Amino acid sequence: MSVVSEPTTRRAKLLIGGKWVEGRSTFHVFDKYTGELIGDADEASEEQVKSAIRSAQISFEETPLDPYTRYEILMHTAELIERHRNEFVEIIVAEAGFPISDANNEVTRAVQTFTTAAEEAKRLCGEMVPIEGSPGNAHRMAFTIRVPRGVVCGITSFNSPLNMVAHKVAPALASGNTVIIKPSQATPFSATLLFDILLAAGLPPAHANLIQGPGAELGRLLVEDPRISFYTFTGSTAVGKKIRDAVGLRPVALELGSVSATIVCKDADLRRAVQRCVNSAFRRAGQACTSIQRLYVDEAVSQEFLGLLIERTSKLTVGDPHDPRTEIGPMISEGEAKRAEMWIQEAVADGARVVHGGKRSGGLLEPTILTNVNLKMRVVCEEVFAPVLSVIPYRSLTEVINQVNALPYGLAAGVFTRDINTAMRVAKQLHVGIVHINESSSSRVDLMPFGGVKESGLGREGPRYAMREMTEERLITISMD
């Protein structure tokens, strides 16, 4: 079942109609730290994309699965992911540049995503509607059921190469749909092994289809095909808008860009806040939509907090993700690291001060802490998607709330305080999808509803919540004599 043998012989083929097939061409995939070739992935042709959609549509119509069967298949999938943990870790470290600890966490979360989806498959249902309470309807009863939409298309990013795919696939299958997935070109092997596992777990062969290739071309083919009933996308706001505009009235779930903020109040447990903020800002090399980019600290404790922040950050081990001691690995490409480095240099030229890090070596960018920033700097007002953190002292909590709400994005925020009144005030006034009290903006548990507002997207992930979006609500009434 493995897609991995020796590092130079990996191959990510296309899964169409239950068969692994070669594409019209292949593209190389390189180790994000060493730059060595780790394998090739097949690029789907237009006809292969259409064939994958056709296979998913036919399988949906001809091979429906009852809820308990879905539960059994998804639970078996979770078990097999755990059984292949070491193989997944090896793949993720190489193709995504994750340190081993982060790669292990990625596998653990994917196991939980499939387990939760399996459990929810048995609980998906509608609700009673009290139609009897309406005048003249005492002889009637009404209820709703949840009906799968059909073919679900998932398009994913590189920064969570296994669990992000799991969040598209698991709820889609749990709610009775079939799927077609296009993962990032940078990280094709995690998805390939996962789909191999789905087949081994007993999923009907054409229920899950996997295509690889350039997002612009394949994305266009996918969104133009009317046989797809639902789209779930994680990526940039610009691409998300194009998808939304192209699919018309068909429903979508979009997880898009962000400039996430976390607030540290003067009464906060500073050491707890520092520990969580360092992890949130720099894990996965800052390449998470919820990574802290703006860190607001009450000026009464800002100097003490900054000292603790620098001290904790300086202890991080940066380097080879294949080394178990490494905590921060490379960015997804040297080009992205250069872009982030340029943004840092622009900020410094405009008056910002680098108090830690700021240096780059290839795709490795040191965890960087900036002070003396202003709100017009790109490292502050645009999504940096890199291990770059701007620390901003504040006097007025109202001013901080206004600054966060002025952003076009609204995904997640964190607030550290011991005062419940402050916590609830901030939680109610911040215009974001998620507020974590005494956790950072990147605190996520996979079963919770996850999603943003404004240009951070629409819809919610988390198996239970995604399953409601991936199904239609149908009302049924019964009249009785």
Beta strands, then each sheet from edge to edge (+ up, - down):
strand 1: 10-12
strand 2: 14-16
strand 3: 19-21
strand 4: 25-30
strand 5: 37-43
strand 6: 128-129
strand 7: 140-148
strand 8: 151-155
strand 9: 178-182
strand 10: 208-210
strand 11: 228-234
strand 12: 252-255
strand 13: 260-264
strand 14: 292-298
strand 15: 353-356
strand 16: 360-361
strand 17: 364-365
strand 18: 368-371
strand 19: 388-394
strand 20: 409-410
strand 21: 412-416
strand 22: 434-437
strand 23: 453-454
strand 24: 457-458
strand 25: 471-479
sheet 1: 1+ 5+ 4-
sheet 2: 2+ 3-
sheet 3: 6+ 7- 25+
sheet 4: 10+ 9+ 8+ 11+ 12+ 24-
sheet 5: 15+ 18- 19- 14- 13- 21- 22-
sheet 6: 16+ 17-
sheet 7: 20+ 23-
end
